[in-house]
Amino acid sequence: MSENARIRYQAKVEAELAKALSKRGVCSEKNASDIEQACRQVSASEVYEEEKKTRHDVRALANVIKRKVPVDSQPFVHFGATSYDIVDTANALRYKKAVEELLLPALINLELKLISLAEKTAHIPQIGRTHGQHAEPITFGFTIAEYVERLGNRIQEIVRAKENLAGKFSGAVGAYNATSLIVKDPLKLEKDILTALGLKVPNYSTQVAMPEPTQDLFNAMLGAFTVLANFSDDMRHLQRTEISEIAEAVSKDQVGSSTMPHKRNPITFENVKSMWKQFVPRIVTIYLDSLSEHQRDLTNSASQRFLPESIVALVYSAGKLSGAVDKLIVDEVSIRKNIEASKVLIVAEPLYILLAKYGHPDAHEAVRKVSFKARDSNHSVLEIAESDSTLKNFIRMFSQEERMILQDPITYTGLSEKKTHSVCILWKKVFK
């Protein structure tokens, strides 16, 4: 992802071109070997220095390579290529390698840690929240399983997108003009070069590669980044003093505030969300870069150089979250306290469902009125319902198991635990 790497990948494409030409007798194997050896020695600083004279980055690269080879090999450096045969192909290759070697391992590692956390906490009842309000009971593992599912899907999208990255070797306008003068089958030459590099062969290109594969990759990556940001936001809120259901582990010398010694901040989760805010808007630039007048303009040449930063930011954020999840403190006492705080009210949904099940004609409205009475009194929803002459006749019909749910609504977690385990089993099979 560095500038040295950018030059190194471009030089690798130049070397592959020379090798493909030698296989067709356009140049000798020695010429190709000379060029390949020279390409391994090129540095970004050399190219930058040459670019001060040429005012053209790829011509500067070609000149630096030429100076490193014997005279008889010099004509075959960059022979038949246009700049973006090299640039777009090199970018596709390094993005693919970065995804395979850096990003996917980081995301999969985080996914496996989320799976582990979800499985360990699948049984712990937690109050579910909608619109910031206490809703119905779930389990803490179920909360984490959401992100197991979402991140797993985004990882698969990234895998699909990186396999669709294509280079190109079709010349100045994409019509193979130059290579048609050199070899009998320019399409086969392009295929051989790109296949050797492990890239998809495009069906069509202009002077630049079609933009959609790169769009798709960065869309998928920023989708994964958004999952990380949403997870971080949820974990940050669960650490609020008045909620306090989890805590991010801190070192013994860690400082939370320059003036408040007692502070213990959710720093990792806040950092990841902040990083996401910086990088997710860059998808707009990626779409703007997709517009190129006719066969080529130069309006993406500067902006596209910043694309590697998005990959690095996501790798970094995934690594930070992996560490935080691994050491996350789940406070079962606080979780229980929070769900107990709404115990007298969260019985409303199961009560309404059961009343309707046994024939009450307007159960929702009846329980709504009871709930409002409960809020204004020291009695629970169930107590008020059982004292209502109309409702208690229906309540008598409830089974013993149904009554137990109403008496202890904390057990009213539906399929939270079962669903958590099924989601985790599915993604473990994919990534282990």
C-alpha positions as a Markdown table, in Angstrom:
| # | Residue | x | y | z |
|---|---|---|---|---|
| 1 | Met | 0.0 | 0.0 | 0.0 |
| 2 | Ser | 3.1 | 2.3 | 0.2 |
| 3 | Glu | 4.5 | 4.4 | -2.7 |
| 4 | Asn | 7.4 | 2.0 | -3.0 |
| 5 | Ala | 4.8 | -0.8 | -3.4 |
| 6 | Arg | 2.9 | 1.2 | -6.1 |
| 7 | Ile | 6.1 | 1.5 | -8.1 |
| 8 | Arg | 7.1 | -2.1 | -7.4 |
| 9 | Tyr | 3.7 | -3.4 | -8.7 |
| 10 | Gln | 4.0 | -1.2 | -11.8 |
| 11 | Ala | 7.5 | -2.6 | -12.5 |
| 12 | Lys | 6.1 | -6.1 | -12.0 |
| 13 | Val | 3.6 | -5.5 | -14.8 |
| 14 | Glu | 6.4 | -4.1 | -17.0 |
| 15 | Ala | 8.4 | -7.2 | -16.4 |
| 16 | Glu | 5.5 | -9.4 | -17.3 |
| 17 | Leu | 5.0 | -7.6 | -20.6 |
| 18 | Ala | 8.6 | -8.2 | -21.5 |
| 19 | Lys | 8.3 | -12.0 | -20.7 |
| 20 | Ala | 5.1 | -12.2 | -22.8 |
| 21 | Leu | 6.9 | -10.5 | -25.7 |
| 22 | Ser | 9.8 | -12.9 | -25.5 |
| 23 | Lys | 7.5 | -15.9 | -25.6 |
| 24 | Arg | 6.4 | -14.6 | -29.0 |
| 25 | Gly | 9.9 | -13.9 | -30.3 |
| 26 | Val | 9.5 | -10.2 | -30.3 |
| 27 | Cys | 12.5 | -9.9 | -28.0 |
| 28 | Ser | 14.9 | -12.5 | -26.7 |
| 29 | Glu | 14.7 | -14.3 | -23.4 |
| 30 | Lys | 17.8 | -12.5 | -22.3 |
| 31 | Asn | 16.1 | -9.1 | -23.1 |
| 32 | Ala | 13.1 | -10.2 | -21.0 |
| 33 | Ser | 15.4 | -11.4 | -18.2 |
| 34 | Asp | 17.4 | -8.1 | -18.2 |
| 35 | Ile | 14.1 | -6.1 | -17.9 |
| 36 | Glu | 12.8 | -8.4 | -15.2 |
| 37 | Gln | 16.0 | -8.0 | -13.2 |
| 38 | Ala | 15.9 | -4.2 | -13.6 |
| 39 | Cys | 12.3 | -4.0 | -12.6 |
| 40 | Arg | 13.1 | -5.7 | -9.3 |
| 41 | Gln | 15.6 | -2.9 | -8.5 |
| 42 | Val | 13.4 | 0.1 | -9.2 |
| 43 | Ser | 12.6 | 2.4 | -6.2 |
| 44 | Ala | 10.0 | 5.1 | -5.8 |
| 45 | Ser | 12.6 | 7.7 | -5.1 |
| 46 | Glu | 14.4 | 7.0 | -8.4 |
| 47 | Val | 11.1 | 7.4 | -10.3 |
| 48 | Tyr | 10.2 | 10.5 | -8.4 |
| 49 | Glu | 13.5 | 12.1 | -9.3 |
| 50 | Glu | 13.1 | 11.2 | -13.0 |
| 51 | Glu | 9.5 | 12.5 | -12.9 |
| 52 | Lys | 10.8 | 15.9 | -12.1 |
| 53 | Lys | 12.2 | 16.0 | -15.6 |
| 54 | Thr | 9.6 | 14.0 | -17.5 |
| 55 | Arg | 6.5 | 15.4 | -15.7 |
| 56 | His | 5.0 | 12.0 | -16.5 |
| 57 | Asp | 5.1 | 9.2 | -13.9 |
| 58 | Val | 5.0 | 6.1 | -16.1 |
| 59 | Arg | 7.5 | 7.5 | -18.6 |
| 60 | Ala | 9.7 | 8.2 | -15.6 |
| 61 | Leu | 9.3 | 4.6 | -14.6 |
| 62 | Ala | 10.2 | 3.3 | -18.1 |
| 63 | Asn | 13.2 | 5.6 | -18.2 |
| 64 | Val | 14.5 | 4.3 | -14.9 |
| 65 | Ile | 14.1 | 0.7 | -16.0 |
| 66 | Lys | 15.8 | 1.4 | -19.3 |
| 67 | Arg | 18.9 | 2.9 | -17.6 |
| 68 | Lys | 19.3 | -0.4 | -15.7 |
| 69 | Val | 19.4 | -2.7 | -18.8 |
| 70 | Pro | 21.8 | -3.2 | -21.7 |
| 71 | Val | 21.3 | -1.2 | -24.8 |
| 72 | Asp | 20.0 | -4.1 | -26.8 |
| 73 | Ser | 17.2 | -4.6 | -24.2 |
| 74 | Gln | 16.2 | -1.0 | -23.9 |
| 75 | Pro | 13.8 | -0.9 | -27.0 |
| 76 | Phe | 11.6 | -3.5 | -25.3 |
| 77 | Val | 11.0 | -1.7 | -22.0 |
| 78 | His | 7.3 | -0.6 | -22.0 |
| 79 | Phe | 7.1 | -1.8 | -25.6 |
| 80 | Gly | 3.6 | -1.4 | -27.0 |
| 81 | Ala | 2.1 | -0.3 | -23.7 |
| 82 | Thr | 0.3 | 2.9 | -22.7 |
| 83 | Ser | 0.5 | 4.3 | -19.2 |
| 84 | Tyr | -2.7 | 2.9 | -17.9 |
| 85 | Asp | -2.0 | -0.6 | -19.2 |
| 86 | Ile | 0.6 | -0.4 | -16.5 |
| 87 | Val | -1.2 | 1.7 | -13.8 |
| 88 | Asp | -4.6 | 0.1 | -13.9 |
| 89 | Thr | -3.2 | -3.4 | -14.1 |
| 90 | Ala | -0.8 | -2.7 | -11.2 |
| 91 | Asn | -3.6 | -1.2 | -9.1 |
| 92 | Ala | -5.9 | -4.1 | -9.6 |
| 93 | Leu | -3.1 | -6.5 | -8.7 |
| 94 | Arg | -2.0 | -4.7 | -5.5 |
| 95 | Tyr | -5.6 | -4.2 | -4.4 |
| 96 | Lys | -6.3 | -7.9 | -4.9 |
| 97 | Lys | -3.1 | -8.8 | -3.0 |
| 98 | Ala | -3.9 | -6.4 | -0.2 |
| 99 | Val | -7.3 | -7.9 | 0.2 |
| 100 | Glu | -6.0 | -11.4 | 0.2 |
| 101 | Glu | -3.0 | -10.9 | 2.4 |
| 102 | Leu | -4.0 | -8.1 | 4.8 |
| 103 | Leu | -7.7 | -7.3 | 4.8 |
| 104 | Leu | -9.4 | -10.7 | 4.7 |
| 105 | Pro | -7.2 | -12.2 | 7.5 |
| 106 | Ala | -8.0 | -9.1 | 9.7 |
| 107 | Leu | -11.7 | -9.3 | 9.0 |
| 108 | Ile | -12.0 | -13.0 | 9.4 |
| 109 | Asn | -10.0 | -12.8 | 12.7 |
| 110 | Leu | -12.5 | -10.3 | 14.0 |
| 111 | Glu | -15.4 | -12.4 | 12.7 |
| 112 | Leu | -14.1 | -15.5 | 14.6 |
| 113 | Lys | -13.7 | -13.4 | 17.8 |
| 114 | Leu | -17.3 | -12.1 | 17.5 |
| 115 | Ile | -18.5 | -15.7 | 17.0 |
| 116 | Ser | -16.7 | -16.8 | 20.2 |
| 117 | Leu | -18.2 | -13.9 | 22.2 |
| 118 | Ala | -21.7 | -14.6 | 20.8 |
| 119 | Glu | -21.5 | -18.3 | 21.7 |
| 120 | Lys | -20.2 | -17.6 | 25.2 |
| 121 | Thr | -23.0 | -15.1 | 25.9 |
| 122 | Ala | -25.8 | -16.7 | 24.0 |
| 123 | His | -27.7 | -17.6 | 27.2 |
| 124 | Ile | -27.4 | -14.2 | 29.1 |
| 125 | Pro | -30.8 | -12.4 | 29.0 |
| 126 | Gln | -30.5 | -8.8 | 28.0 |
| 127 | Ile | -33.1 | -6.1 | 27.4 |
| 128 | Gly | -33.6 | -5.4 | 23.7 |
| 129 | Arg | -33.8 | -1.8 | 22.7 |
| 130 | Thr | -35.7 | -0.1 | 20.0 |
| 131 | His | -35.7 | 3.7 | 19.5 |
| 132 | Gly | -33.5 | 3.9 | 22.5 |
| 133 | Gln | -36.2 | 2.4 | 24.8 |
| 134 | His | -36.4 | -0.9 | 26.5 |
| 135 | Ala | -38.3 | -3.3 | 24.3 |
| 136 | Glu | -38.4 | -7.1 | 24.8 |
| 137 | Pro | -35.8 | -9.5 | 26.3 |
| 138 | Ile | -33.2 | -11.0 | 24.0 |
| 139 | Thr | -29.8 | -12.4 | 25.0 |
| 140 | Phe | -26.4 | -10.6 | 24.8 |
| 141 | Gly | -25.2 | -13.3 | 22.4 |
| 142 | Phe | -28.1 | -12.4 | 20.1 |
| 143 | Thr | -26.9 | -8.8 | 20.1 |
| 144 | Ile | -23.5 | -9.9 | 19.0 |
| 145 | Ala | -24.9 | -12.4 | 16.4 |
| 146 | Glu | -26.2 | -9.5 | 14.4 |
| 147 | Tyr | -22.7 | -8.4 | 13.7 |
| 148 | Val | -21.5 | -12.0 | 13.1 |
| 149 | Glu | -24.1 | -12.2 | 10.3 |
| 150 | Arg | -23.6 | -8.8 | 8.8 |
| 151 | Leu | -19.8 | -8.9 | 8.8 |
| 152 | Gly | -19.8 | -12.5 | 7.4 |
| 153 | Asn | -21.9 | -11.4 | 4.5 |
| 154 | Arg | -19.7 | -8.4 | 3.8 |
| 155 | Ile | -16.5 | -10.5 | 3.8 |
| 156 | Gln | -18.1 | -12.8 | 1.2 |
| 157 | Glu | -18.9 | -9.7 | -0.9 |
| 158 | Ile | -15.3 | -8.6 | -0.6 |
| 159 | Val | -14.1 | -12.0 | -1.8 |
| 160 | Arg | -16.4 | -11.9 | -4.8 |
| 161 | Ala | -15.4 | -8.4 | -5.7 |
| 162 | Lys | -11.6 | -9.0 | -5.5 |
| 163 | Glu | -12.0 | -11.9 | -7.9 |
| 164 | Asn | -13.6 | -9.6 | -10.4 |
| 165 | Leu | -10.7 | -7.2 | -10.5 |
| 166 | Ala | -9.4 | -6.9 | -14.1 |
| 167 | Gly | -6.3 | -5.4 | -15.6 |
| 168 | Lys | -6.0 | -4.3 | -19.2 |
| 169 | Phe | -3.5 | -4.3 | -22.0 |
| 170 | Ser | -5.3 | -2.7 | -24.9 |
| 171 | Gly | -3.3 | 0.4 | -25.6 |
| 172 | Ala | -3.9 | 4.1 | -25.9 |
| 173 | Val | -7.6 | 4.0 | -26.8 |
| 174 | Gly | -8.4 | 0.4 | -25.9 |
| 175 | Ala | -8.4 | -0.8 | -29.5 |
| 176 | Tyr | -5.0 | -2.7 | -29.4 |
| 177 | Asn | -3.5 | -0.4 | -32.0 |
| 178 | Ala | 0.1 | -0.6 | -30.9 |
| 179 | Thr | 0.2 | -4.3 | -30.0 |
| 180 | Ser | -1.4 | -5.1 | -33.4 |
| 181 | Leu | 1.8 | -3.9 | -35.0 |
| 182 | Ile | 3.9 | -6.2 | -32.7 |
| 183 | Val | 2.1 | -9.5 | -32.4 |
| 184 | Lys | -0.4 | -11.5 | -34.4 |
| 185 | Asp | -2.9 | -11.9 | -31.6 |
| 186 | Pro | -3.0 | -8.9 | -29.3 |
| 187 | Leu | -5.9 | -10.3 | -27.4 |
| 188 | Lys | -3.9 | -13.4 | -26.5 |
| 189 | Leu | -1.0 | -11.2 | -25.5 |
| 190 | Glu | -3.2 | -9.4 | -23.1 |
| 191 | Lys | -4.7 | -12.6 | -21.7 |
| 192 | Asp | -1.3 | -14.1 | -21.1 |
| 193 | Ile | 0.0 | -11.1 | -19.2 |
| 194 | Leu | -3.1 | -10.8 | -17.0 |
| 195 | Thr | -3.4 | -14.5 | -16.4 |
| 196 | Ala | 0.3 | -14.6 | -15.3 |
| 197 | Leu | -0.5 | -11.9 | -12.8 |
| 198 | Gly | -3.7 | -13.6 | -11.5 |
| 199 | Leu | -6.1 | -11.0 | -12.8 |
| 200 | Lys | -9.4 | -11.3 | -14.7 |
| 201 | Val | -9.2 | -10.6 | -18.4 |
| 202 | Pro | -11.7 | -7.8 | -19.4 |
| 203 | Asn | -14.1 | -8.1 | -22.2 |
| 204 | Tyr | -13.6 | -4.4 | -23.0 |
| 205 | Ser | -11.5 | -1.5 | -22.0 |
| 206 | Thr | -10.7 | 2.0 | -23.2 |
| 207 | Gln | -7.4 | 3.6 | -22.3 |
| 208 | Val | -8.4 | 2.8 | -18.7 |
| 209 | Ala | -9.9 | -0.3 | -17.2 |
| 210 | Met | -13.7 | -0.3 | -16.6 |
| 211 | Pro | -14.4 | 1.4 | -13.2 |
| 212 | Glu | -17.1 | -0.9 | -11.9 |
| 213 | Pro | -15.0 | -3.7 | -10.5 |
| 214 | Thr | -13.1 | -1.2 | -8.4 |
| 215 | Gln | -16.3 | 0.4 | -7.3 |
| 216 | Asp | -17.7 | -3.0 | -6.3 |
| 217 | Leu | -14.6 | -3.8 | -4.2 |
| 218 | Phe | -14.6 | -0.5 | -2.4 |
| 219 | Asn | -18.4 | -0.6 | -1.9 |
| 220 | Ala | -18.0 | -4.0 | -0.3 |
| 221 | Met | -15.1 | -2.8 | 1.9 |
| 222 | Leu | -16.9 | 0.3 | 3.0 |
| 223 | Gly | -20.0 | -1.9 | 3.7 |
| 224 | Ala | -17.8 | -3.9 | 6.1 |
| 225 | Phe | -16.4 | -0.7 | 7.6 |
| 226 | Thr | -20.0 | 0.4 | 8.2 |
| 227 | Val | -20.8 | -2.9 | 10.0 |
| 228 | Leu | -17.7 | -2.2 | 12.2 |
| 229 | Ala | -18.8 | 1.3 | 12.9 |
| 230 | Asn | -22.4 | 0.2 | 13.8 |
| 231 | Phe | -21.0 | -2.4 | 16.2 |
| 232 | Ser | -18.6 | 0.1 | 17.7 |
| 233 | Asp | -21.5 | 2.5 | 18.2 |
| 234 | Asp | -23.6 | -0.1 | 20.0 |
| 235 | Met | -20.7 | -1.2 | 22.2 |
| 236 | Arg | -20.0 | 2.4 | 23.0 |
| 237 | His | -23.6 | 3.1 | 24.1 |
| 238 | Leu | -23.7 | -0.1 | 26.2 |
| 239 | Gln | -20.7 | 1.4 | 28.2 |
| 240 | Arg | -22.7 | 4.5 | 29.2 |
| 241 | Thr | -22.6 | 5.0 | 33.0 |
| 242 | Glu | -26.4 | 4.6 | 33.2 |
| 243 | Ile | -26.3 | 1.4 | 31.2 |
| 244 | Ser | -22.9 | -0.1 | 32.0 |
| 245 | Glu | -23.5 | -3.5 | 30.6 |
| 246 | Ile | -20.0 | -4.0 | 29.2 |
| 247 | Ala | -16.6 | -2.4 | 29.6 |
| 248 | Glu | -13.6 | -2.1 | 27.4 |
| 249 | Ala | -10.5 | -3.5 | 29.1 |
| 250 | Val | -7.9 | -0.8 | 30.0 |
| 251 | Ser | -4.3 | -1.0 | 31.0 |
| 252 | Lys | -3.3 | 0.0 | 34.6 |
| 253 | Asp | -1.6 | 3.2 | 33.4 |
| 254 | Gln | -4.3 | 4.2 | 30.8 |
| 255 | Val | -5.7 | 7.7 | 31.2 |
| 256 | Gly | -9.3 | 8.6 | 30.3 |
| 257 | Ser | -9.2 | 12.3 | 30.8 |
| 258 | Ser | -6.6 | 15.0 | 31.3 |
| 259 | Thr | -8.6 | 16.5 | 34.1 |
| 260 | Met | -11.0 | 13.8 | 35.4 |
| 261 | Pro | -8.9 | 10.9 | 36.9 |
| 262 | His | -11.9 | 8.6 | 37.3 |
| 263 | Lys | -12.7 | 8.5 | 33.5 |
| 264 | Arg | -12.7 | 5.1 | 31.7 |
| 265 | Asn | -13.6 | 5.7 | 28.1 |
| 266 | Pro | -14.6 | 3.3 | 25.3 |
| 267 | Ile | -11.7 | 4.6 | 23.3 |
| 268 | Thr | -11.3 | 1.8 | 20.7 |
| 269 | Phe | -15.0 | 1.8 | 19.8 |
| 270 | Glu | -14.9 | 5.6 | 19.4 |
| 271 | Asn | -11.7 | 5.5 | 17.4 |
| 272 | Val | -13.2 | 3.0 | 14.9 |
| 273 | Lys | -16.4 | 5.0 | 14.5 |
| 274 | Ser | -14.3 | 8.2 | 14.0 |
| 275 | Met | -12.1 | 6.4 | 11.4 |
| 276 | Trp | -15.2 | 5.2 | 9.5 |
| 277 | Lys | -16.6 | 8.8 | 9.4 |
| 278 | Gln | -13.3 | 9.9 | 7.7 |
| 279 | Phe | -13.3 | 7.1 | 5.1 |
| 280 | Val | -16.9 | 6.2 | 4.2 |
| 281 | Pro | -17.5 | 9.5 | 2.3 |
| 282 | Arg | -14.6 | 8.6 | 0.0 |
| 283 | Ile | -17.0 | 6.3 | -2.0 |
| 284 | Val | -18.3 | 9.5 | -3.6 |
| 285 | Thr | -14.8 | 10.2 | -5.0 |
| 286 | Ile | -14.7 | 6.6 | -6.3 |
| 287 | Tyr | -17.9 | 7.2 | -8.2 |
| 288 | Leu | -16.7 | 10.6 | -9.5 |
| 289 | Asp | -13.6 | 8.9 | -10.7 |
| 290 | Ser | -15.7 | 6.6 | -12.8 |
| 291 | Leu | -16.5 | 9.4 | -15.2 |
| 292 | Ser | -13.9 | 9.7 | -18.0 |
| 293 | Glu | -14.5 | 11.7 | -21.1 |
| 294 | His | -14.5 | 9.5 | -24.3 |
| 295 | Gln | -11.6 | 7.0 | -24.1 |
| 296 | Arg | -9.8 | 8.8 | -21.3 |
| 297 | Asp | -9.3 | 12.0 | -19.3 |
| 298 | Leu | -6.9 | 12.6 | -16.4 |
| 299 | Thr | -9.4 | 13.6 | -13.7 |
| 300 | Asn | -8.9 | 10.5 | -11.6 |
| 301 | Ser | -5.1 | 10.3 | -11.8 |
| 302 | Ala | -4.6 | 12.2 | -8.5 |
| 303 | Ser | -7.6 | 11.1 | -6.5 |
| 304 | Gln | -7.2 | 7.4 | -7.1 |
| 305 | Arg | -3.8 | 7.4 | -5.5 |
| 306 | Phe | -5.6 | 7.8 | -2.1 |
| 307 | Leu | -7.6 | 4.6 | -2.5 |
| 308 | Pro | -5.0 | 2.4 | -0.6 |
| 309 | Glu | -5.7 | 4.5 | 2.5 |
| 310 | Ser | -9.2 | 3.1 | 2.7 |
| 311 | Ile | -7.9 | -0.4 | 2.7 |
| 312 | Val | -5.3 | 0.4 | 5.4 |
| 313 | Ala | -7.9 | 2.1 | 7.6 |
| 314 | Leu | -10.2 | -0.9 | 7.4 |
| 315 | Val | -7.3 | -3.3 | 8.2 |
| 316 | Tyr | -6.3 | -1.1 | 11.2 |
| 317 | Ser | -9.9 | -0.8 | 12.5 |
| 318 | Ala | -10.5 | -4.6 | 12.2 |
| 319 | Gly | -7.3 | -5.2 | 14.2 |
| 320 | Lys | -8.3 | -2.7 | 16.9 |
| 321 | Leu | -11.7 | -4.2 | 17.3 |
| 322 | Ser | -10.3 | -7.8 | 17.4 |
| 323 | Gly | -8.3 | -6.8 | 20.4 |
| 324 | Ala | -11.2 | -5.0 | 22.1 |
| 325 | Val | -13.6 | -7.9 | 21.6 |
| 326 | Asp | -11.1 | -10.4 | 22.8 |
| 327 | Lys | -10.9 | -8.5 | 26.2 |
| 328 | Leu | -14.4 | -7.2 | 26.4 |
| 329 | Ile | -15.9 | -7.3 | 29.9 |
| 330 | Val | -19.5 | -8.4 | 29.9 |
| 331 | Asp | -21.1 | -7.3 | 33.2 |
| 332 | Glu | -23.9 | -9.8 | 33.8 |
| 333 | Val | -25.0 | -8.1 | 37.1 |
| 334 | Ser | -25.6 | -4.8 | 35.3 |
| 335 | Ile | -27.3 | -6.5 | 32.4 |
| 336 | Arg | -29.7 | -8.2 | 34.9 |
| 337 | Lys | -30.3 | -5.0 | 36.7 |
| 338 | Asn | -31.3 | -3.2 | 33.5 |
| 339 | Ile | -33.7 | -5.9 | 32.4 |
| 340 | Glu | -35.1 | -6.1 | 36.0 |
| 341 | Ala | -35.9 | -2.4 | 35.8 |
| 342 | Ser | -38.4 | -3.0 | 33.1 |
| 343 | Lys | -39.7 | -6.4 | 34.3 |
| 344 | Val | -43.1 | -5.0 | 35.3 |
| 345 | Leu | -43.7 | -3.5 | 31.9 |
| 346 | Ile | -42.1 | -5.9 | 29.4 |
| 347 | Val | -44.8 | -8.4 | 30.3 |
| 348 | Ala | -47.1 | -6.4 | 28.1 |
| 349 | Glu | -46.3 | -8.0 | 24.7 |
| 350 | Pro | -46.7 | -11.7 | 25.9 |
| 351 | Leu | -49.8 | -10.7 | 27.8 |
| 352 | Tyr | -51.4 | -9.1 | 24.7 |
| 353 | Ile | -50.4 | -12.0 | 22.5 |
| 354 | Leu | -51.9 | -14.6 | 24.9 |
| 355 | Leu | -55.1 | -12.6 | 25.4 |
| 356 | Ala | -55.6 | -12.5 | 21.7 |
| 357 | Lys | -54.7 | -16.2 | 21.4 |
| 358 | Tyr | -57.6 | -17.0 | 23.8 |
| 359 | Gly | -60.1 | -14.8 | 22.1 |
| 360 | His | -60.0 | -11.3 | 23.5 |
| 361 | Pro | -61.4 | -9.1 | 20.7 |
| 362 | Asp | -59.1 | -6.0 | 21.3 |
| 363 | Ala | -56.2 | -7.3 | 23.4 |
| 364 | His | -53.6 | -4.8 | 22.2 |
| 365 | Glu | -55.8 | -1.8 | 23.4 |
| 366 | Ala | -56.7 | -3.5 | 26.6 |
| 367 | Val | -53.0 | -4.1 | 27.5 |
| 368 | Arg | -52.0 | -0.6 | 26.4 |
| 369 | Lys | -54.5 | 0.8 | 28.9 |
| 370 | Val | -53.2 | -1.5 | 31.6 |
| 371 | Ser | -49.6 | -0.6 | 30.9 |
| 372 | Phe | -50.3 | 3.1 | 31.3 |
| 373 | Lys | -52.0 | 2.4 | 34.6 |
| 374 | Ala | -49.0 | 0.4 | 35.7 |
| 375 | Arg | -46.7 | 3.3 | 34.9 |
| 376 | Asp | -48.7 | 5.5 | 37.2 |
| 377 | Ser | -48.9 | 3.1 | 40.1 |
| 378 | Asn | -46.8 | 0.7 | 42.2 |
| 379 | His | -48.3 | -2.3 | 40.5 |
| 380 | Ser | -47.1 | -4.4 | 37.6 |
| 381 | Val | -48.9 | -4.8 | 34.4 |
| 382 | Leu | -49.8 | -8.4 | 35.3 |
| 383 | Glu | -51.2 | -7.4 | 38.7 |
| 384 | Ile | -53.5 | -4.8 | 37.2 |
| 385 | Ala | -54.6 | -7.2 | 34.5 |
| 386 | Glu | -55.4 | -9.9 | 37.0 |
| 387 | Ser | -57.6 | -7.5 | 38.9 |
| 388 | Asp | -59.5 | -6.5 | 35.8 |
| 389 | Ser | -62.8 | -8.4 | 35.8 |
| 390 | Thr | -62.8 | -8.8 | 32.0 |
| 391 | Leu | -59.2 | -9.7 | 31.5 |
| 392 | Lys | -58.9 | -12.2 | 34.4 |
| 393 | Asn | -61.5 | -14.5 | 32.8 |
| 394 | Phe | -59.1 | -14.8 | 29.8 |
| 395 | Ile | -56.0 | -15.1 | 32.0 |
| 396 | Arg | -57.6 | -18.2 | 33.7 |
| 397 | Met | -57.3 | -20.0 | 30.4 |
| 398 | Phe | -53.6 | -19.6 | 30.2 |
| 399 | Ser | -51.4 | -22.7 | 30.5 |
| 400 | Gln | -49.0 | -23.1 | 33.4 |
| 401 | Glu | -46.1 | -22.5 | 31.1 |
| 402 | Glu | -47.7 | -19.4 | 29.7 |
| 403 | Arg | -48.3 | -18.1 | 33.3 |
| 404 | Met | -44.6 | -18.7 | 34.2 |
| 405 | Ile | -43.6 | -16.4 | 31.3 |
| 406 | Leu | -45.9 | -13.7 | 32.6 |
| 407 | Gln | -44.6 | -14.1 | 36.1 |
| 408 | Asp | -40.9 | -14.0 | 35.0 |
| 409 | Pro | -40.8 | -12.2 | 31.6 |
| 410 | Ile | -37.0 | -12.2 | 31.7 |
| 411 | Thr | -37.3 | -15.7 | 30.3 |
| 412 | Tyr | -39.3 | -14.3 | 27.4 |
| 413 | Thr | -36.3 | -14.3 | 25.0 |
| 414 | Gly | -37.9 | -16.2 | 22.1 |
| 415 | Leu | -35.4 | -17.9 | 19.9 |
| 416 | Ser | -32.5 | -15.6 | 20.9 |
| 417 | Glu | -30.2 | -18.3 | 22.1 |
| 418 | Lys | -31.1 | -20.8 | 19.5 |
| 419 | Lys | -30.7 | -18.3 | 16.7 |
| 420 | Thr | -27.4 | -17.1 | 18.0 |
| 421 | His | -25.9 | -20.6 | 17.9 |
| 422 | Ser | -27.3 | -21.3 | 14.4 |
| 423 | Val | -25.7 | -18.1 | 13.0 |
| 424 | Cys | -22.4 | -18.9 | 14.7 |
| 425 | Ile | -22.4 | -22.5 | 13.4 |
| 426 | Leu | -23.1 | -21.3 | 9.9 |
| 427 | Trp | -20.2 | -18.7 | 9.8 |
| 428 | Lys | -17.7 | -21.0 | 11.6 |
| 429 | Lys | -18.2 | -23.5 | 8.8 |
| 430 | Val | -17.4 | -20.7 | 6.2 |
| 431 | Phe | -14.3 | -19.3 | 7.9 |
| 432 | Lys | -12.7 | -22.1 | 9.9 |
